């Protein structure tokens, strides 16, 4: 007689090997996009408020009983503070959640800009400006890793270009609009408007930004860390900013003395340059993620061509204007391309990598202004575009050397 036996239980499935869970964005895409817009607005406001005294010189000087050169020092002192405090502040705040860092930067900027608007004396205005500059220094170090870390890696280059739109739009819209408002009301109302918008950014960050340690962010560490590549990139950054700002600082004098334009023409010419820069920022966003190497090298090559063209055809108004537009277009591609490369190869935390890069940007700005001033004093403004082209060509050679002497970046072309 056959005995009825219970059915044999199925064998347990073999355990799956341990695999790291795929990285997921900390917030949904809609929320991340709103945060990105707020951060782009904040970059726009910081760049605008940094340069506002340049557009409001003739309004601020008599109101504060100061010379225009003393008002100009408000810009110089601001840039110097950003240069010397970025890296120390980034190191100090390296473990603070980005929600608190970015909201504090925007909040301090709002309060300090309000103080500047109400300042009864030049001395108080100067102190308020330096406080704002300190907030900007930390903001630059934190905003790129924090914001790009909210998005998938494959679109982070495009996100970076959206952030850079704030930088590009500030000289095109921010400073002219602030100057217009100051001329029709008072320079103090311009600062009040910037303070109010900074306060809006503060509330958006507090409401929407996730609270997490910087090390937990998706962009806190570079995917392909390389001290060699990072070193090449810092040299490239210093060189290209030196070359570009030699021309940027003296472009007005060049177009008046060499090309023959009048002072009244310069607003339209600078608007053209800025508009071309906005177009360049949008265009580079389409290619930066897929071709991070090619984008930088092509941008440096076109920038060199634009500078040589400006030197060669500087006395021809049509050609000079075309060269200026090409310069604005190509130079606008460089900062997001450089920042994206830092996010790919920074050897330590990306926060410190961006902070060092930001300091090199300011070193290049100061060196370019100094180079241009020395050439104008010793030779003539005509040679500035040529000297700048030589320096940018050195930057291009450095970028090519980086590719020649470094392992290839995965997925790059």
HELIX and SHEET records of a PDB file:
HELIX    1   1 UNK A   29  UNK A   55  1                                  27    
HELIX    2   2 UNK A   57  UNK A   64  1                                   8    
HELIX    3   3 UNK A   68  UNK A   92  1                                  25    
HELIX    4   4 UNK A   98  UNK A  118  1                                  21    
HELIX    5   5 UNK A  122  UNK A  148  1                                  27    
HELIX    6   6 UNK A  153  UNK A  155  5                                   3    
HELIX    7   7 UNK A  156  UNK A  169  1                                  14    
HELIX    8   8 UNK A  170  UNK A  174  3                                   5    
HELIX    9   9 UNK A  175  UNK A  184  1                                  10    
HELIX   10  10 UNK A  187  UNK A  208  1                                  22    
HELIX   11  11 UNK A  214  UNK A  216  5                                   3    
HELIX   12  12 UNK A  227  UNK A  257  1                                  31    
HELIX   13  13 UNK A  263  UNK A  265  5                                   3    
HELIX   14  14 UNK A  266  UNK A  284  1                                  19    
HELIX   15  15 UNK A  292  UNK A  312  1                                  21    
HELIX   16  16 UNK A  317  UNK A  345  1                                  29    
HELIX   17  17 UNK A  350  UNK A  378  1                                  29    
HELIX   18  18 UNK A  381  UNK A  383  5                                   3    
HELIX   19  19 UNK A  384  UNK A  404  1                                  21    
END                                                                             
